[in-house]
Amino acid sequence: MKKELLSDVELRAWWRPGSGGTYHVRQGTILTPAARDFIREKNIQLCWDEEPSFERMPVDPMPRRGGKVRYRNAVTGGETDTKGENMTHLRGNLLVPKTHPRIAFRGRLDSLMAQVMQVQITALEEGKPALADDLDEVMGLLRNILAAEVKETPLEAVKLLGMDSAQLRYASHHVRESVGIDHPVPNYRMGKLCVTLNLLRTQVREAELSAARAFSDGDGVCGREDIMEGLNRLSSGIYILFCREAAGRFERGKQR
């Protein structure tokens, strides 16, 4: 059974002033540090269930009262009939400001997917469809990361370029063994594809920093280690593609 993650955002949306109360969670659910702090602050009792058969919090995108849609502020817990232009959906009918760190992270992922497609076009223009195909796998991992964040579900095991998480990490640290060249130093003379792949790698690092801001508490404890690992391995995968391109692995007739 996949483990669920409980964040303070869900708790704040469920909690009402002076309510205290009991919150039902599935056995094995992981609590973020911010969730633990909120539970202590509001004196919330957790009830651990094997298979809860109920919806723990109202996240129906169309809850109505008097014919009007009801939204809930995921930060304050307040309710409203209208969604301000400065607010956006975190999940279901839960709203957060557009400046919320998780919304900023989603924007980073969106930008990354757009940049991957740009590199794919360049690869096709330079007659290297195999590289474009490999970048399709990168797109798949990005979509999985986005889905895991939005749905607040665990990220499935990373698989990229035919390698699992441990293999990706090893290959990116041992380029001589995995690609056949020493770690290349980026240089404009390498050509357009190497430069754009290196740029893409740096953008993954920026997304990783955005994720750290979205999921870490003030003490640096991260509530989504799975997403952080996924982004780390994504960076490794793109670095491997950069090294393969630098080694001429995508030239027609050569093995990757």
N, C-alpha and C positions, 0 to 999 in steps of 0.2 A: 504493500500500500504506500502510495506517495504521501510524503509528509506535507502538511499545510503550514502556512506562515500566518501568524497573527501580528498585525502592526497596531500602533497606537491610533492610526487613522480610522480603522474599523471600530475600535473601542470608543473613540470620541464621537463617532457618528451614532453609535448605539446608546451611549450614556446620556442621562438627563440629570440636570442639577438636583441634588438631594435624593437621587434615586438609589444610590449604592447598587444593590442588586446582584444577581448571579448571571454570569455569562457562560454559555455552554460552548465547549470546544471539543474537537475530536482528539482521542488519544494519539499522542505522538506529535501534536501541533508544536511548532517552534515559535517561541515568543521573542519578538525583537526587544532589545534593551529599553527602547522608548515605551513599548507596551507594558513591560514590567513596572516601569516607573509610574505609568498612568494607573495601573491596577493598585499599586500601593497608595498613591495619592488620593484616589477616589474610593478606597476600601471596597473594591470589587472582588467578589468571590468567584473563582473559576470552578466550573463543574466539568469534569473530564468524562466524556461519553465515548463508548465504543463506536457507535454508528448513529449520530444524531439524525433524526428524520424530519428536521424542521429547518427553516431558514433563520439564521441567527440574527440577521439584521435586514431591514427593509431596503433592498437595493433594486427593486422593480423600477425600470426606467419610466413607468407611467403610473405611479401612485396618485390617486385623485381625491380631491375633497371639493364638493360642490362643482364638479365638472372641470376643475383646474388641476394642472399637473403640480405635484408637490415635490420640491427639491430639498435636499438636506446638505448643509454645510459640513463637510467632512472634518474641518478643523475645529469649529465651534459647536457643532451639533444642532445649530439653529435650523429652522425650516422656513421655506419661502415658496411662493407660487410662481415666481419668475426667476430666470437665470440671467444675471447681469452680464454685460459684454466682457467684463474683466474676469469672469468665472468660466470654468470649463469642467467637463465630466472627468472625475477620477475613475469611477466605476458605477454603472447603473445610474441611479439618481443622486449620487454623491458628488458634490461640487467642491472644487478648490480654486484658489486664484491661479491665473495663468502663469504666475511667477513661481508656483510651487515647484520644489526640486524634482519631483517625479515627472511633472509635465515637461520640465526642461530636459530631463533625461530622454523622454520619449521623442522630443524634438531632435536630440542628438542622433538617436537611432534612425529617425526619418532622413536626416541629412546624410548619414552614412550609407543608407540604401541608395539614395540618389547618386552619391559619389561612386559606389560600386558599379552602377549601371554606366556611368561615364567611362570608367576604366574598361568595362566590357566592350563598349563601342570602339574605343581606341584599339583594343586587342583584335577585334574583327577587322578594323581598317588596316592593321599591320599584318593581317594574314595569320593570326594565332588563335583559332577558335578553341583550341584546347584550354587556353588560359581563360577565355570567356566562360567555358563550361565549369572550370574550377571555381570561378567567381560566383556561379550559380549556387554552389554549395555554401559560399560565404553568405549569400543572400538568404538562404534557407536558415542558417544559424541565427542571423539577425532577426528574422521573423519569429523564430522560436523564442529568442530573448524578449522581444517585444510582447509576445503573447503571454509569456510567463509573468512579466511585470504587470500587464494590464489585468490579467485574470487572477493575479496573486496566487499562482500555482508554482510548484517547483520546476525548474528548468530540466528538461530531459537530458540524459547523458550526452556530452558533446561528442560529435563525430564529424570530422572535417578532413578532406583530402585522403580519405581512407584510413585515417588515424584517430585513435581515441585521445582523451585528454593527456594522459601520460606520454604517449608517443609524440604528440604535437610538441609538448614541452621539450622532450629529448631532442627531437629533430631540429628545433629552432636554436638549441644551445650547442648542438654538435653538427654544424653545417658541413664540415669536411666529410664526416661520415655519411650524412644524409643527402647532400647535394654534390659533393666532390670538389668544392672550392672553399677557401678560407672566408671568414665573415667579410662580406664586401662593404666598403665604405661608400655611402651614396655620393654620386657625382653626376653633374648634368651631362657629362660625356657618355654616360651609360645609355642615354636615349629616353624617349618619351615614356615608354612603358615602365621602365625602372623608376623614373622620377615620380610617375603617378601612383605606382604601387607603394613607394616609400611615403608619399603624402597620405595615402589611404591608411597606412599603418599608424601614422601620427594622429589621424583623426579618430582611430579606434582608441588610442590612449586618452584623447580628450573625452571620449564617451565614457571611458572607465573612470576618469576623475568625476564626471557628472554623476555616475552611478554611486560613487563613494559619498558624494554630497547628499544624494537622495536617500541612501539606506544606512548611513552611519550616524551614531549618536555623538554627543559631545565628547565622549571618551574614545572615539574612534572604533567602537565595536560595530561591526556590520551585520545587518539583519538579512542580507541577501548574498551570502557567500557563493551561492550557485551562479547568480548572474555575474558576480565579479570574476569567478573562475571562467565562465563562458566568454567574457570579453577578453580576458587574458589569453585564452587559447585562440580566440579570433585574431588577436594581434600576432600570436605565434604563427598562425596559418598564413596570414598575409606576408609576414616576413619570409616564410619559406617560399612563397610564390615570387617574392622579390629576388630571393637568392637564385631560384630556378631560372628566372628571366635573365639575371646577370650571368648565369652559367650557360646560357643559350639552350636551355632545355626545351623551350617551346618552338624552336626552329623546326620546320617541317621535317618529319621523318625521325626525329630524335625522341627518345624516351624521356618522360618527365621524372 
